[in-house]
Each structure stands twice: as structure tokens, then as C-alpha cells.
């Protein structure tokens, strides 16, 4: 990889210095800048707005893959990025969308920085303004807009009339901003619901579903609830989807895990209920089998770490970082172990705000050993010692390691001639570091 920095990187670094000293969750700052930019958020393509704790990115990826398979052009906004900021803003194209290019991104960053004129604004707010400008100035049949954090006061919630909203499963995450209970966090996520706009609701704990349903009743948002109004399950190597319109017998998704059966179901329901971009079954099938979403139970097959593995060893990468994600990943690892037995070793790092013990608990009795490290170049991560204490309290055999390289070396020394199954997990930032080295 080149050591030179993009012009956009220089501007992005400068923009972080405009961050307000006190974080108040509010839409005032972004609405001020959007107004100065000519309100591009009011000139967007038909928009699917997605909130939730887990699965937002996967649902976005399914929606994009299915719509593009049907011949539609699609913009997409997701966060965070894994390797380059440009990944967050995908612009419509034929046959498929692509990350915003460097020259155009730099041009829009310059424009937003100039018009903001040094006023306090968060990094996510000003970069969302950049995305809104890009989306408003380029034609697309649809925009898939992923919430950054929460929903009610999330920067993306300036959208006044999406065609449909989606709330994926809610779990504990970002408690410092969103609340300390599932119900409180669900209340923030439910803030994206809009009067008269249909909403697809993924599988929820009772306390989350109750809050979402109450909010929907209060504002008149029709709900389509997974497990009640539509369902998906795997049966004899197929994905079976069913709703009020009938049953679809589909191929299993390319992305692995029971949670991906559920995520794909939310995407299918959203497309059927929105009704504005009709899709034939072959487009849904193509989207399911060609979807791509890196660092979500991704098996790495090449790169410097792969080159160090013995024959038949496996290396997996996932960026999930909360208890619900831990349960989903551990379930898939258990399924893999049942089909192809191999000792499971974890290499994990986590941000200091995450529930590390809750993430590790599902791996107790499943993982042979865990090596825990710091996220490279991230001062806001848990120290290896603190992370090791959390993993140990959750029932894992664990050792703190000074680096990813050392953790990998120790695992290979432990396994000897046995081919291990290694999972690098706990942080999208760690996943991005790994993918950067394997690009």
C-alpha cells in the first residue's frame, strides 16, 4: 500500500478539531449546515432508513444487492468504514454502485468545510452533510441510509419522509449516549419511525418490541414485525420466506449464520412492503447469493496471516462487539465445529465502552483459548490486561498478548500439528486493521 495520504484524509483530520467540547445529542448543528448548503436532504432519492444495534450493515448489503440485481441504481451510506473513509459513501452506478472517488470526496469536503466556516460540529455530522450533497447531486432509484448511533437524534434522522424504515434487533450498546436498558435504547431507535411510513421490525426482546410498538401506535406508523407478519427459516438447504403475499423458496444467503437468515428476511420484507421498486424473485435470489459485507463472519483465504497457517487451518474475521453479536458468532462457530471439528482460538480486541464480558460469555466451553490484544493505534480501547480479566470472568482460558503478530504466533505454537480454527473478533476497528494488511 502507498504511504502517501489522500487530500481527503488531510481535510477529515482537520474536521475532527471542530468537534464540540460537550456532546449534546441534537439535530441543530447539522440542520444549520444543511440549510446553508441548500437543504440537500430534501432532494434525495426514495430512502430506506435503517436503525438497530446489530445487523444494520448486513440488511443494507442485502437491500443493495437485490435492488442492483433488479436493475435499479442505488446510493448507500454506512458507518464506520473498515479500511478507507470512502467506503461509507457508495454512489449509484451501472451495473453496481462504488465507493465515492477521491477527487469528488475532496471537493465536497472542501465545500462543506468552507460553508461551515469553523462552527462547532461533530465529525459524523459534517461528513453526513458531505454524503447528503453527493446523494442529492447524483441520480439514483433508491438510497439506503444507515443510522450512525441511536436514531432519534442521529444525524441521519433529518430525513423527513423515507419510503420505509427498518429497526434491526436492539441490544445494549453505546449506553453512555442511548440509555442503560434495552427499553431506553429501543426508544432511541424508534425515533426514526415516521407517521404513515411503514416500518420493518426485526426480532426483538419483549421490552424492545413493546417500546417500538407503543411509539408506532402514537404516531401512526404501520409495523411489519418479524416472526409475526413475516418469517424466515432455513429448511433443507433453502431459505423459506413467508408473509401476507405468500411464500418464497429461495437459496440460502452467502453470508453465514442464523442471524443472516433473519437479516435477509428483513431486507426482503422491506422491498415487498415499500412497493416502489418491484423486484422479481430472480433478483432476490441473485442478491442473496452474491451479497458482500466484509468482516461479518468473513473467511480469509489469502494474505500474510493465511501464509503462516498449516494446511486445512481456517481464519475467520468478524467485527461484532456486543453480547448479541457474541451469541450470534458463537452459534455459528458451534455449527462449524459440529460439521468440521477443529479447536477454536480467539484473537480479540475491544473498545473500552463495550461489554467485553457479555461478548465473551457465549464462547465459554467453545473456545480452546483466547489471546487478547489492544486495537492498533487506538487509545480508546481496553488494555489487554483488562480485556483478559473480562474474558476470564466469562469462563475463557485467556492470555494477554502485546500484538496481533504475537497472538498469532502463540496460537500456532499451542496447536502444533493440529489445524486450528482462528477467529479474529471484538472490534470493527481491529477487523479494518486486518483487512488493510490483507488488501
N, C-alpha and C positions, 0 to 999 in steps of 0.2 A: 504494500500500500504506500502511496505517496506521503511524504512528510509535510507537504505544503498545506496551508489552511485555505479553505474556501473563503471568499469575501463574505458570504452569508454567516460563517462562523464568527467572524470579527464583529459583525453587527449584532448577532444573537448574544454574544458575550457582553457587549455594551448595553443591551436592553435589560439584562439582569440587574443592572445598577439602578434602574428606575423603580425597582420593587418598593412598595410602600413599607414603612417601618412597622406598622401594625396591620395584620391581615384582618380585614373585615369582609366576610362573605357578602358580596353585594354586586349588583349589575351596573352600578352608577358609572364606574370608570370606563367599562367597555362601551356602554351606551353613549357616553360623551365622545369617545374617539370614533365610534361608528357613525355618529351624526356628522362629525367633521369630515369623514370620508365619503359622505353621501348616502349613508344607510344601505350598504351592500347586503346586509342581512335580510332586507325586504325584497331582494331581487334574485333569490336563489331558486334553483330547480326544486321540483317536488322532493320533500325531505323526509327521510326516516330518521327519527331521533331516538338514540339508544342510551339508556342508563342501566345501572346494576353493579353489583360487586364483582361477579365472575361471569365470563362468557361474552362480554360486550364485543371484544375483538373478533372472536370466532363467529358470532352472529353477523357482524359486519362483513366478514370474509365470505360467508355463505351467501349473503344477500348480493354482494358484488359479483361473485362467481356465477350465480344463477341469472342475474339480470344481464350480465355481459354475454352469457351463453344464449340468451334470448334476443340478442342483437341490440340491446339498449346501451347507451353511453352513461357512465357513472362516475361522479366525483366521490371521494371518500376522505373523511377526517378522523384520524385515530391518534391515540397517545398512550404511553410515551413511545418514542422511537427506540429501536434496538441498536442500530449502527450509525445512521445519519438522520439529522432532523428532517430532511426532505421526505422521509418515509411517511410522515404524519399527514402530508397533503398530497393526495393522489388526484390527478386531473384526468377527466374523461378523454378517451381516445379510441380509435378503431385498430385492431379488434378489442383492445383492452386498455384500461387506464394505466398510468405510470406515475411514479414519484415526480413531484414538481422539479423542473430542472434548475440548475444553479443560477443561471443568469436571471430567470424570471423571479425566483425566490429573492435574490438580492435586490432586484428592482422594487419589489413590493415591500420588502423590509425597509429599504431606504425611504419609500413614500410614507409608510406608517410612522417611522421614527421622526421624520421631518414634521408631519402634521401633528403628532403627539406633543412635540416641542418641549420635551423634558418633563412633562407632567408625571406624577406618580402613577404607575400601572404595573400589574404583575406580568411576568414573562408569558404566562399562558393567555392572559387577556390580549396582549398586543400581537402575539403570534396567531391567535384565533382571528383577530381582525385581518391579518395577512391572508389567512385561509378564506375568510368571507369575501375579500376582494377577488382572490383568484377564482373562487367558485362563481361569483356573480358575473365575472367578465368572460367566462368561457362556457359555451353551451354544454348542457348535459340533460339526459332524460330524468336523472334522479341524483340526489345527494344522500349519502349515508353519513350521518353526523353522530359521532360518539362523544358522550359526556366525558369530561376530564375527571371530575370528582363530584360526588353528590348528585345534584340535579336542580333543586330549587334555585340556588344561587350560582350554579355553574355557569361559566362564561358562555357556553353554547346555548343556554336557555333564553337567549334573546330571540330565538325563533318563535314567531307568533302563531303560526298555523302550519305545523308539519302535516303531512298526509297520514302519518301513523307514528305512534310512539311504542317503544319496547322497553320493558323492565325485566332484565335477566335476574337470576337468583341473587338475593340480598344476603350478605353476611357481615360480620364485624370486620371493618377496615376503616382507616382514616378517622378513628374515633375522636381525635382531638378537634376535628372540624365538623363531624357529622353526628356525633352523639355516641353514648356508651352502650346503647341497647339496639337489638335488631329492629325494634319498633321505631326508635328515633331515626335510625339510618334509613329505614324504609320510607319514613315521612319525607326525608330529604329527596330520595329517589323519585317519590311520587310527585314531586314538584314539576316534573316535565309533562305530566298529564295536562291536556287542554280540553276545554269544553267542546263536545261534539266530535272530537278526534279519536278514532278507535285506538285501543292500546292492547298489545300482546304482552301477557304476563307469564314469565317462566315459572317453574316450580319453586314455591316459596315455603318457608316455615310459617306456621299459623299466624304468629304475631306480625310478620311482614305482610302477609296476604290481607289480614284484617285492616291494617292501616291503608294499604293501597286501595282496597275496595271502598273504604269509607271516603277517601279523597275522590275517587271516581264518581261515587254517588253524589257527593257535594257539588261537583262541577258539571256533571252530566257527560262523562267520558265512557263510552261503551267498552267493556273489557272482554277479552278473549283469553281465558285462563288455561294454562297447560294442565292436563290431567282432568279437566272439566269440560272445556269447549273444544279442545283438540288434544291429541295424544300421539306419541311416537314410541315405538319399541322395535328392538331387533328380533327377528324371527327367521330361523333357518337361513342365515346369511343375507337377509334382506332388511331394509328399513321399512316398517309399516307406519304410514302416517294416516290419521283419520280426523276429519272434522265434519261440520254440518253439510259440506258439499260432497262428502264421500270419502272413499279410501284410495290411497296411493300405495302401490307396491314398488319400492324404489331400491336402488343399490345402497349399501352401507356407505357412510361418509368416508372420505380419505383420511380425515383427522380421527385419531383413535380415542376410545374411551366412551363409557356410558354417557358422560356429560356432553359428548359431541352428538350423540343421538338426540339428546334434548335440545342442544343449541341449534342443530339443523332444523328441528321441528319448529322452533320459534321463527326462524327465517322463512320457512315455507308458509306458516300461518300468516306472517306479516305480508307476504306477497299476495296471498289469496284474499286477505281482508282489505288491503289497500285498494286493490281492484283497478288502479290506474294504469298499470303496465302489465297487461295479460301475458302469462307465460304458459307454454305448452309443457307437458311432462318431460319431454327430452331435454329441455333447458334446465329443469330442476335436477334431472339425473346427471347431466354434464357438470353442473355446479357442484353437486355432492362429491363427485369422483375426481374433480380437478381443483378443488379449493386449496389454497395455500395460505398458511398462517404460521410463520416461523416462531420457534421457541414455545410451541404448545404441543407437548409430547412429540417433539421432533427427534427422529433418529438421525444422528450424524453419520455420514458414510465416507467422508473424506476430510483431510486436514491434518495438522501436526499431531493432535491428540490421537486421532484414529491410527496414525502411522506407528504409534507406540504400543498399541493393543496387541495381545496374542490373537491367533486365529479364532474366529467364532465369538469373540467378545463383542458386547454391544455398548454403545454410548448414546444416552438419551439426554435431551435438554428440555427443561420446562421452566417458565418464568413465574408460575403461580406462587403466591406468597401469603396466603391467609388460610385459616383452618378448613374452609370449604374446598379450597384448591388442593390442600394436602390430602383430604379424603378422596377427592376425585383421582388424583395422581396415584395414591397408594392402591386404590381399587384396580386401576389399570395395571400397575406393577404386579399385583397379586394374580390377575388374569394371565399376564405374560409368564409368570412363574409356573402357573398350572399347565400352560401349554408347552413351555420350553424351560424347564428348571435351570436356574443359574443363580449364584449368590449375588444379592443386590447390595451395592455400595453407593452411598450418597456422598456428593460433594455439594455443600450448601453454604450460602451467604444470605444475609437478610438485612433490610433497613432496620434502624433502631426503633421505628414506630410500629413494627409488626409483632403479631402474637406468635413468637417463634415456637413456644411450647405447644400451642394449638395446631400449628402447621406440622410439627414433627410427630405428634401423638399417633396418627394413623399408621406410621411406619414401624411402631414398636412390634417386635416379633417378626417383622417382614424384612427389614434391612439387616444385613450381617454386621455392618459397621458404617459410621458416618465420619467424614472428615469435614470440619467446618473452617471457613476462611473469611477474611474481610473482602468486601466488594472492592475491586481495584479502583483506586483514585476516588474513593467516596468516603469523606469523613463522617457522613451521617449514617453509617452502617453499624450494626452490632459488632463488637470485637469478637475475635474467635473464642476467647475465653468465656465471654457472656453467652455466646451462641451455644458453646459446648455445654454450659450449665443448663440451659433451657432444653437442649436435646437429651441430656442425661436425665433430667427430671421427667421427661416424657417417656423414658424407658429405653432409650437407644444406647448402644455402645458407641462412644464418640471420642474423637481426638481433635483438638485444635491444631491447625496447620498454618504455617506462615504465608503460603501462596497456593494458587491453583496447581502450579507445576509440582510443588512438594506434595500436595494432597494426592495428585495422580500417581506420583512415584511411590508413595506409601501404599496405596491400594494395590498396585501391581506387585509390590513386594509381599503383601499379605496373601494374595491369591495364588502366587506361584504358578503352577502349570494349569490351574483351573481358569477357564474363560469366564470373567465376571460380566455382570450387567451393571453398568455405572450410570447413575442419574445425577446430572448437574442441575440444581434446583434452588428455589427460595427467593429468586430475585430476577426481574426483567433486566436489571442493570448488569448483573452477572451474566445473564444469557447474551446480552448485547456484546459484552466483552469477549465471550467465547466465539460468537458468530463473526466478530470483526477479525479475530485471529484465524478463522476458517474460511474467510471470503476468498 
